[in-house]
Amino acid sequence: MNEWDDWLSNWIKQIPLKEASRPLVISSDFSGMALKAAKMKQKVDPITLIRVIENELPGITLLIPAYKNHYQAGEYFDPLNTLPDTGVLARKALKSKEFLRTADPLHSFLIKGPLVESCLRACDDSTFGANSVFGWLYKYHAFQLLIDVDLQHSFTFAHYVEEQLRVNYRKYQNLIIPIKQSDGTIFLKKVRFYAKKPGYNICLNGLQPKLVHGNALRHGVQDGIAWMLIDLHKAYEIIVNDIQHEQAQNLITFDIRQYIRDVLKMLLIKA
């Protein structure tokens, strides 16, 4: 074990990860860790993070968000080769060929571990639907580990909760996305996306103190690198409460100027 591996192992040990039976979603832009490795004059491989967690918790099931946010005309989703928009860890995990990828063309996950087959069976026409991977994460009481990223940019699970409650500031959009199958053929998949209505802006960071108070989130900073560990099952009920009793004030805001911009954008697309 080199200096970097030893440091990373000690860093992970400080996080209260104790339950290998529960899946773990890892979200990180890896910038803080890359800077730490550079100061050590070590060459960093993001997959080392996966190795360390597996060593600490043998038998754990790991997931890495591998989302693809936008498709250009003529572009298709190829589970084996379409690069994720979710950072270097996801891209390295895809190229490692150690992970399988779930099928949703918008919100796929790279996954490895004992619960892979169960997760791959999760399937829903809606990307945030009850039978999606997000529903699977809720069912299996998963954790999410955020490293050097905040809720605003990483806590997609909140949108799953919004869809279960059919919030009035979102509505369904039907998208047609080409998908490449294992035999090389392309088929057109209809995907339902519970998108926010014009004028609304996602604003999730206000959830953090509520999640802490509800014992759903633990957080800290080690060697200048921030982390959060979220119990998704506990977080679900806290988000439900915010939607039902606090007008979702810690999830969404409305801005009339944003509404005008959104409407003008839609009109230009239709023109």
N, C-alpha and C positions, 0 to 999 in steps of 0.2 A: 504494500500500500504506500503510495507516494504522499507527499505533504498535502496536496490538494484533497486526495481521497480521505486522508485522516481528518483534515479540517471539516470536510463536508459530513463525515460520519458523526463527529462530535456535535456539529450544528444541528443535524436532524434529531439527535438524541435529546435535545433540549425541548423539542416540540412534543406535547402530550399525545403522541400516536401510540395507542396501546392495543387496539382491537383489530387483529388481522382478519376476523370473520366479516367485517363490514367493508364494503368497497370504498376506495379513496380516489377522488377526482383531484388531479394536480393542475393548478393554473399558475404559470410563471412566465414572465418575459425574459428571465435569466440574466438581466443586465447587471444586477447587484452581485450575483455570484461570479459572473464573467470578470467584473472589475476586481473582485477579491482574488480570483485566480491569477489575474494579470499582475497584481501586486506581489504575489508569491512567485511570479515568473514561471507559472505552470500553464500548460496547455489544457484547456477545459473542454470536456465533452459532456453536454447536457445529459446524456444517457447515464452518466455516473450517478446522477441523482436517483434514477430508477433503481440502479444496483444497490445503492445504500439503503433505500427504503425497503427493498426486498430482503436485504440482509437483516435489517432490524425487525421486520415483521414477515417471517416466512409464511407463504401461503396467502398473502394479501392479493386482492384483485385491484389492479390499478387502471384508471381511465385518464386520458388526456383529451381535452376538447380539441377537435380538429375541424372547426367550423369553416364553411365557405360562404361568405356573406353575399357576394354578388356574382352573377354570371353574365358574361358578354354574349352577344349574338353568335350562335354557332358553338358556344362552349358547352361541354358536358361534364357530368360528375363521373370520375373514374376512381372508385374506392382505393385502388392500388397506387394511383399516381397523382391524383389531384392534390396539389399542395394546400395545406390548411392556411387560413388567415390568422391563426392563433399563436404565432410565434415560433421561435427556434426549437423549443422543446418538442412541440408537436411535429415539426418537420423532421427533426432527427429521429423521432420515434417511428414515423412513417417509413423513413428510409432504412431503419434498422431491420425491418421485416420481422421483428419479434412480436408485433402487435397485430391484431385483427381490427378491422374498422367497421363500425356500425353503418347501416345503409342510408340513413337520412341525408339527402344531399345538401341540406342547409346546416344542420346541427349534428354532424357525425362525431363519434368518439373513437379514439384508439384505445384498445383494451387488451389486457393480458391478465391471466390468473385463473383460479378455479371456477369463477362464475361467468366465464366468457360465453359459454353456450346459452346460458340463461339470458344474458344481456342481449345477445345477437337475435334472440327470438322476439325482443321488444319491437313492436311495429305499430305505427299509427299513421293515418292519412295526414294528421296534423303534427307539425314539428314539435309542438308543445303539448300534445294530447295526452290523455290519461294512460295510454298504452305505449307511449314513446319511451326513450331511454330515460328521460327525466322522471317519468312515472316509475320506471324501474328503480332509479336511484332512491326515490322516496320509499318505495316498497321495501328495499333492502337496507334502509337506515344508513345510507352512505354519508361519508364525510367529504368535505372539500377543503383542500389545502391551497391557500393563496400565498404565493411568495413574491413580494415586491410588486404586487398589483392590488387594486382596490375593488370594492364591490361594484362600482359603476361600470368597470370594464370587464368584469369576470363573473358576476353572479347571475348568469343566465337562468338559473333555477327559478328566480323570482317570476319570470315570465310564464313558466309552467304553472305556478300558483295562480297567476292572473287568469290564465285560460280556464282553470278548473272552476273559478268563481265567475267566469263570463263578465269581466269588468266592462263597464260601459265606455271606457276610453280607448278600447281596442275593437277591431272588427276583423273578420276573416277575409283574407285574400287568397285566391286560388292561383297557384303558379304552376306552370308546366316546365319541368326541368329534364333535359335529356340525361340518361344514365347509361354508362357502358357496363354491360354484363360480362361475366367471366369468359363467355365464348366470343367476345369481341363485338357482339351486336349492340345496337343502341335502341333503347325504348324510351318513350316519353312518359314520365311519371307526374301525376297530379299531386301537388303538395299544398296542403292548407297551412297558411301562416297567419297567426293571430297578431296582426300588425297594429301599431298605435295609430289613432286617428290624427288628422291634421291639427297642428297647434300644440301637441303634447310632447314633452321632453322627458326622457328617462332620467331619474335622479335617485340613485340607489344608496348613496353613501350615508344618507340619513338613517338607514336601517341599522347601521353598526351599533350605536348605543342600545337600541332596542334588543338586538340579538345578544349583546353582552348581558344585559339585564335579565333576559330570559334564559340565560345559561346555554345558549345555542352557539355562541362564538367565543373563542379564546384567542388572544393575540399577544404579540410581543415583537421586540426588535433585538436581534443578535448580531453582533459585529456589523451593525449598520444596515442589516437586511431585515425588512419587516415581514412578518408572517401572520396569517389568520387561519384558524381551523374552525370550520363551520359544521355543525351537526344539522344536516339538511332536513331530517324528520322533525326536529324541534323548530327549525327555522320556518317550516311550512305554517305552523299554527300562529307564529308571531306575524308573518306576512298576512295571513288571513285576517287577523285582528286589525292590522293597519288598514286593510282595504275596507273592512266592514264597519269599523268604528272611528277611523281617523281620515276618511276620504282619500286613502292611499297617498297621504301627504309625504310619505317617505319613499315613494316609488315613482311618482310622476308629478310634473308641474305643467301648467297651461300658460302659454304666452301668445297673445294676440298677434304679435309681429311674426312669430313662428307660424301661426295659422295662415297668415297671408302668404308667406313664403311657400308653405307646403301646398296651398291651393294653386298658386301660380305655377309651381313646378308640375303639378298634375295636369293643368291646362296645357302647358307647353308640350308635355309628353303626348297628350291626345291630339294636339294640333297637327 
